[in-house]
Amino acid sequence: MTASPFFSGPLAACLFVLSLGGCASTPPNGSGGGTTTGTTTTTTTGSTTSTTTTPGTPGTVRVYVAGESIERRNRFVEAPFTGGGALNDRGGGDARNDREEYGWSVPLADRLRLRDPSLTIVFVGADTWLDADDNPYDGTYPSTQPGATSAISGTDIQSWLDQRQAELTAKTHCYDVAFAARGGNDFGNEDDADYKTRLKALVLALAAGSSCRADPIIYVTGHMPDDQRGGSKDPPDTTYIAQQKHRFVERAQAAVVELAAESPQIRAHFIDLYTPFLQNKPTAAFPSEVWSTNGILDFAKITRPDDLYHPRRLASIFAGENAADAIDLVELHTVAK
């Protein structure tokens, strides 16, 4: 287990801190002994609209990521967003969709900054972020020091559990939130029942694995688009996208629904990182971006050249923004300390 360059402690956990900002308009229900969300006041005078953000009670949320390579590999050199939430296009041109900026953890945290300035996010885990091909981290934003993660490149659910089950059983890490960010390396598993059984086992392990919280929030993500066909068109786009939609989204969401009935005490939520690309979903940073045409994804825009399994800059930011926007800040504040 790697110790953080910033922190040390009895767990010797690798920590990385990101201050978050933004706003929420609804106060929490008071459950869980959490903090209070912020408020947003919008004033319109004539044709001029101004927005004032009031932070809520400061609180820290510790985040554990049970992911694969797209969660392990994070590299940015500039902020993904402007202070107002628009895309930082880095001056346009090739830099706008730089193949050497990637990973959705940084945009996730920065988008939360734009939603609630009262929160601080701490990533915890056994290892640290890496660059492409699992090379040593050399990003410069938000820090030259890598964040922490327990994501492992190249793992499907079972191989991840084979390597990380012990740290969950031992409650090695203190976390309030965990991401079960799976799917890419499970694409080859055509057995839906088997996949759902393994995913539910992972969620249950995450729900029981925190050293400091008996009821962490678990977010199960539907894997974002990639192109595992090696640049070929076999199967054709329509067939391949339908397969991905089912294996990345539909069966993962079904597992969360089933788990809610089987283990209602588990706080598990599904976040779809795939469908927004298909729908060209408008967001604050991407109000009119085109990711697909007539239901066919633009894989060349989404993925890194010569590395079609992994996202480049724009897709990484879009995925992180959508993940952050799907999080209920009221519930998040119930676990903030």
C-alpha positions as CSV (number, residue, x, y, z in Angstrom):
1,M,0.0,0.0,0.0
2,T,1.4,3.4,-1.0
3,A,1.6,6.2,1.5
4,S,0.5,9.6,0.5
5,P,3.2,12.3,-0.1
6,F,0.8,14.7,1.8
7,F,-0.5,12.5,4.7
8,S,0.3,9.7,6.9
9,G,-1.7,7.8,9.5
10,P,-2.4,4.5,11.1
11,L,-3.8,3.2,7.8
12,A,-1.0,4.6,5.8
13,A,-3.6,5.2,3.1
14,C,-2.7,7.2,0.0
15,L,-4.8,10.4,0.2
16,F,-5.3,13.2,-2.3
17,V,-7.4,16.2,-1.5
18,L,-9.5,18.3,-3.9
19,S,-11.5,21.2,-2.6
20,L,-14.9,21.3,-4.3
21,G,-17.3,24.2,-5.0
22,G,-20.7,25.0,-6.5
23,C,-24.2,25.0,-5.0
24,A,-27.3,23.1,-4.2
25,S,-30.8,24.5,-3.6
26,T,-32.3,21.8,-1.3
27,P,-31.3,21.3,2.4
28,P,-30.6,17.8,3.6
29,N,-33.1,15.9,5.6
30,G,-30.8,15.7,8.6
31,S,-30.2,12.0,8.4
32,G,-26.7,10.6,9.0
33,G,-25.4,13.6,11.0
34,G,-24.1,15.2,7.8
35,T,-23.4,18.8,6.8
36,T,-25.7,21.4,5.2
37,T,-25.9,22.0,1.5
38,G,-25.3,25.4,0.0
39,T,-27.9,27.6,-1.7
40,T,-28.1,29.5,-5.0
41,T,-29.8,32.8,-5.4
42,T,-30.6,34.0,-8.9
43,T,-31.5,37.6,-9.5
44,T,-32.8,39.1,-12.8
45,T,-32.8,42.8,-13.4
46,G,-34.0,43.7,-16.9
47,S,-32.0,41.5,-19.2
48,T,-29.2,40.9,-16.7
49,T,-29.2,37.7,-14.6
50,S,-26.8,37.2,-11.7
51,T,-26.2,34.1,-9.6
52,T,-24.9,34.2,-6.0
53,T,-23.6,30.9,-4.4
54,T,-23.7,30.5,-0.7
55,P,-21.6,27.5,0.5
56,G,-23.1,25.0,2.9
57,T,-21.4,23.7,6.0
58,P,-17.9,22.6,5.1
59,G,-17.5,18.8,5.0
60,T,-15.1,16.2,3.7
61,V,-16.2,13.2,1.6
62,R,-13.7,10.3,1.3
63,V,-14.0,8.5,-2.0
64,Y,-12.8,4.9,-2.8
65,V,-12.7,3.8,-6.5
66,A,-13.0,0.2,-7.4
67,G,-12.2,0.7,-11.1
68,E,-10.2,-0.4,-14.0
69,S,-7.8,1.4,-16.3
70,I,-10.0,4.4,-17.2
71,E,-10.2,5.1,-13.5
72,R,-6.5,4.3,-12.8
73,R,-5.2,6.6,-15.6
74,N,-5.7,10.3,-14.9
75,R,-3.7,13.1,-16.4
76,F,-4.5,16.8,-16.8
77,V,-2.4,19.8,-17.3
78,E,-5.1,22.5,-17.0
79,A,-8.5,22.8,-15.3
80,P,-11.2,21.1,-17.4
81,F,-13.8,23.9,-16.7
82,T,-13.8,27.6,-16.4
83,G,-14.9,29.2,-13.1
84,G,-18.4,29.5,-14.5
85,G,-18.7,25.9,-15.5
86,A,-18.0,26.2,-19.2
87,L,-15.5,24.0,-21.0
88,N,-11.9,25.2,-20.8
89,D,-11.1,24.7,-24.5
90,R,-7.4,25.4,-24.0
91,G,-7.4,27.8,-26.9
92,G,-9.1,25.4,-29.3
93,G,-7.3,23.4,-32.0
94,D,-5.7,20.1,-31.1
95,A,-5.4,21.0,-27.4
96,R,-9.2,21.1,-27.1
97,N,-9.3,17.3,-27.4
98,D,-5.8,16.6,-26.3
99,R,-5.1,12.8,-26.4
100,E,-2.7,13.4,-23.5
101,E,-5.4,14.6,-21.1
102,Y,-7.7,11.9,-19.8
103,G,-9.5,10.3,-16.9
104,W,-12.9,11.3,-15.4
105,S,-11.9,11.6,-11.7
106,V,-10.5,15.1,-12.1
107,P,-13.5,16.5,-14.0
108,L,-15.8,14.7,-11.4
109,A,-14.2,16.6,-8.6
110,D,-14.0,19.9,-10.4
111,R,-17.7,19.7,-11.5
112,L,-18.6,19.1,-7.8
113,R,-16.7,22.2,-7.0
114,L,-19.0,24.1,-9.3
115,R,-22.0,22.6,-7.6
116,D,-21.1,22.9,-3.9
117,P,-18.1,25.0,-2.6
118,S,-18.6,23.7,0.9
119,L,-17.3,20.2,0.2
120,T,-13.8,18.7,0.1
121,I,-13.2,15.4,-1.7
122,V,-10.4,13.1,-0.5
123,F,-9.6,10.1,-2.8
124,V,-8.4,7.1,-0.8
125,G,-6.9,3.8,-2.0
126,A,-4.0,1.4,-2.1
127,D,-2.3,2.8,-5.1
128,T,-2.0,6.1,-7.1
129,W,-3.1,7.4,-10.4
130,L,-0.9,6.6,-13.4
131,D,-0.5,7.9,-17.0
132,A,-1.4,6.0,-20.2
133,D,-0.1,2.5,-20.5
134,D,0.3,2.6,-16.7
135,N,3.4,4.7,-16.9
136,P,4.3,6.9,-13.9
137,Y,2.0,9.9,-13.3
138,D,3.3,13.2,-14.7
139,G,0.1,15.4,-14.7
140,T,0.3,18.9,-13.4
141,Y,-3.4,19.6,-12.6
142,P,-4.8,19.7,-10.0
143,S,-1.3,18.7,-8.6
144,T,2.0,17.2,-9.7
145,Q,1.3,14.6,-7.0
146,P,-1.0,11.7,-8.1
147,G,-4.4,11.1,-6.5
148,A,-5.1,7.8,-4.7
149,T,-7.1,4.9,-6.1
150,S,-7.7,1.2,-5.8
151,A,-8.5,0.9,-9.5
152,I,-6.5,-1.8,-11.3
153,S,-5.9,-1.7,-15.0
154,G,-6.9,-4.8,-17.0
155,T,-9.2,-6.2,-14.4
156,D,-12.7,-7.6,-14.7
157,I,-14.9,-7.7,-11.6
158,Q,-13.6,-11.0,-10.4
159,S,-9.9,-10.4,-11.0
160,W,-10.3,-7.0,-9.2
161,L,-11.9,-8.8,-6.2
162,D,-9.2,-11.4,-6.2
163,Q,-6.7,-8.6,-5.6
164,R,-8.7,-6.2,-3.5
165,Q,-11.1,-8.3,-1.5
166,A,-8.6,-8.6,1.4
167,E,-8.4,-4.8,1.8
168,L,-12.1,-4.5,1.9
169,T,-12.5,-7.4,4.4
170,A,-9.8,-5.9,6.6
171,K,-11.5,-2.5,6.3
172,T,-8.2,-1.0,5.3
173,H,-9.6,2.3,4.1
174,C,-11.9,4.9,5.6
175,Y,-14.4,6.0,2.9
176,D,-17.8,7.6,2.8
177,V,-18.4,7.0,-0.9
178,A,-17.3,4.2,-3.2
179,F,-17.5,3.9,-7.0
180,A,-18.0,0.4,-8.5
181,A,-16.7,1.6,-11.9
182,R,-16.7,-1.6,-13.9
183,G,-17.8,-2.9,-17.3
184,G,-15.1,-2.3,-19.9
185,N,-13.1,-5.5,-19.1
186,D,-16.3,-7.4,-18.5
187,F,-17.6,-6.7,-22.0
188,G,-16.6,-10.2,-23.1
189,N,-18.7,-11.8,-20.4
190,E,-21.9,-12.7,-22.3
191,D,-23.6,-14.3,-19.3
192,D,-25.8,-11.6,-17.8
193,A,-26.7,-13.6,-14.7
194,D,-23.1,-14.3,-13.9
195,Y,-22.2,-10.6,-14.5
196,K,-24.9,-9.4,-12.2
197,T,-24.0,-11.8,-9.5
198,R,-20.4,-10.7,-9.6
199,L,-21.3,-7.0,-9.6
200,K,-23.7,-7.4,-6.7
201,A,-20.9,-9.2,-4.8
202,L,-18.6,-6.2,-5.4
203,V,-21.2,-3.7,-4.2
204,L,-21.9,-5.7,-1.1
205,A,-18.1,-5.9,-0.4
206,L,-17.8,-2.1,-0.9
207,A,-20.8,-1.5,1.4
208,A,-19.1,-3.4,4.2
209,G,-15.5,-2.4,3.5
210,S,-15.1,1.1,5.1
211,S,-13.2,1.3,8.3
212,C,-15.1,4.4,9.4
213,R,-18.7,4.2,8.1
214,A,-21.2,1.4,8.2
215,D,-23.4,2.9,5.4
216,P,-21.2,4.3,2.6
217,I,-22.9,5.4,-0.6
218,I,-22.0,3.2,-3.5
219,Y,-22.2,4.5,-7.1
220,V,-22.3,1.9,-9.8
221,T,-21.3,3.4,-13.1
222,G,-22.3,2.3,-16.6
223,H,-19.0,2.3,-18.5
224,M,-18.5,5.1,-21.0
225,P,-18.1,4.2,-24.7
226,D,-14.9,2.6,-26.0
227,D,-14.0,0.7,-29.2
228,Q,-12.8,-2.8,-28.4
229,R,-12.9,-3.9,-32.1
230,G,-9.3,-2.9,-32.8
231,G,-10.3,-0.3,-35.3
232,S,-12.4,-2.7,-37.4
233,K,-16.1,-2.6,-38.0
234,D,-16.7,-6.1,-36.9
235,P,-19.3,-6.2,-35.6
236,P,-20.9,-3.3,-37.4
237,D,-21.5,-0.1,-35.4
238,T,-25.2,-0.6,-34.8
239,T,-24.7,-4.1,-33.5
240,Y,-21.6,-3.1,-31.4
241,I,-23.3,-0.1,-29.8
242,A,-26.4,-2.2,-29.0
243,Q,-24.1,-4.8,-27.3
244,Q,-22.3,-2.1,-25.4
245,K,-25.6,-0.4,-24.3
246,H,-26.8,-3.7,-22.9
247,R,-23.5,-4.9,-21.3
248,F,-22.4,-1.5,-20.0
249,V,-25.7,0.0,-19.0
250,E,-28.8,-2.2,-18.9
251,R,-27.5,-5.2,-17.0
252,A,-25.5,-3.1,-14.6
253,Q,-28.6,-1.0,-13.8
254,A,-30.7,-4.2,-13.5
255,A,-28.2,-5.5,-10.9
256,V,-28.6,-2.3,-8.8
257,V,-32.4,-2.6,-9.0
258,E,-32.2,-6.2,-7.9
259,L,-29.9,-5.4,-5.1
260,A,-32.2,-2.7,-3.8
261,A,-34.9,-5.4,-3.4
262,E,-32.5,-8.0,-2.0
263,S,-30.5,-5.8,0.4
264,P,-32.6,-2.6,0.9
265,Q,-30.2,-1.3,3.6
266,I,-27.5,-0.8,0.9
267,R,-27.2,2.7,-0.4
268,A,-26.4,1.9,-4.1
269,H,-27.2,4.1,-7.1
270,F,-26.6,3.7,-10.8
271,I,-24.9,6.4,-12.9
272,D,-25.1,6.0,-16.6
273,L,-21.9,7.3,-18.3
274,Y,-22.8,5.8,-21.7
275,T,-26.2,7.0,-22.8
276,P,-25.4,10.7,-22.6
277,F,-23.0,10.2,-25.5
278,L,-25.6,8.5,-27.6
279,Q,-28.1,11.3,-26.8
280,N,-25.7,14.2,-27.3
281,K,-26.9,15.3,-23.9
282,P,-26.5,19.1,-23.3
283,T,-24.5,20.0,-20.2
284,A,-23.0,23.2,-18.8
285,A,-19.6,22.5,-20.4
286,F,-21.0,20.9,-23.6
287,P,-24.3,22.7,-24.5
288,S,-24.2,21.5,-28.1
289,E,-21.5,18.9,-28.5
290,V,-22.0,16.1,-31.1
291,W,-20.9,12.7,-29.8
292,S,-23.1,10.6,-32.1
293,T,-25.0,11.0,-35.4
294,N,-28.1,8.9,-36.0
295,G,-27.3,6.7,-33.0
296,I,-23.7,6.0,-34.2
297,L,-21.0,7.1,-31.8
298,D,-18.0,9.1,-33.0
299,F,-15.4,6.7,-31.6
300,A,-12.5,8.7,-33.1
301,K,-13.6,11.7,-31.1
302,I,-14.2,9.8,-27.9
303,T,-11.2,7.6,-27.7
304,R,-7.4,8.2,-27.9
305,P,-5.8,7.5,-31.3
306,D,-4.0,4.1,-31.2
307,D,-5.6,3.5,-27.8
308,L,-9.3,2.9,-28.6
309,Y,-10.1,1.4,-25.2
310,H,-9.5,4.7,-23.4
311,P,-11.0,8.2,-23.6
312,R,-9.3,11.4,-24.6
313,R,-9.8,14.8,-23.1
314,L,-13.3,15.9,-24.2
315,A,-15.0,12.5,-23.5
316,S,-13.2,12.3,-20.1
317,I,-14.5,15.7,-19.1
318,F,-18.0,15.0,-20.3
319,A,-18.1,11.7,-18.4
320,G,-16.9,13.3,-15.2
321,E,-19.4,16.1,-15.5
322,N,-22.3,13.7,-16.0
323,A,-21.2,11.6,-13.1
324,A,-21.0,14.7,-10.8
325,D,-24.3,16.0,-12.0
326,A,-26.0,12.6,-11.2
327,I,-24.9,12.8,-7.6
328,D,-27.6,13.9,-5.1
329,L,-25.9,16.6,-3.0
330,V,-28.5,16.3,-0.3
331,E,-27.5,12.6,0.2
332,L,-23.8,13.4,-0.2
333,H,-24.0,15.8,2.7
334,T,-25.3,13.1,4.9
335,V,-21.9,11.4,4.8
336,A,-19.8,14.5,4.7
337,K,-17.9,15.2,7.9
